Amino acid sequence: MGLVKALRGVVGTRASSPSTLYECRHCGTTLSEDAETCPTCGGEDVACYQL
């Protein structure tokens, strides 16, 4: 068994449990999926990261 396969067996793969992070591009505050503006700074530019 290869090293990568062994590690995947122990750690798992990210594809099995995808996660999404929504963040204000101005101040970095974590936002909810449906947020249109940042409650901290009022910014309207929301970044979406697939983890």
N, C-alpha and C positions, 0 to 999 in steps of 0.2 A: 504494500500500500504506500502511495506517495505521501510526502509530508503535507502537501496542501489538502489532500483528502482527509488525512488524519486530523488536521486542525479544524477543518469544516465540521467533522463529526463531533468534535469537542465543543467548539464555539458556536456552530450553526452558521447559517448564512443570513445576510441582511435581507435578501430577497424574500425570505419566509416571513418577515415581519417589517414591512416598509413603514416608514414614519415620515411625516411632513412637518416642517418647522416654518412658521410665519413670523416675520420679524420686520420691525420698522427700519428702513434703510437710513434714516436720519440719526436715531438715538440707540438702536439695537434692542429695544423692548420687544419681548416675545408677545405675539398677538394671537387672537383666535382666528380660526379659518374664515369667519365671516366679517372680520374687522375691515372697515374701510378707511378709518383714520386711527392714528395712535393716540391713546388717552394720555400719554405722558408728555408728548411734545406737539401733538396736533398734526404731525406729518401724514401725508396721504400716499406715500410711496412704500408699498409693502413688498418685501422680498419673500419668495417661497422656495424653500430648500427641501429636496427629496433626500432623505438619509437612508 
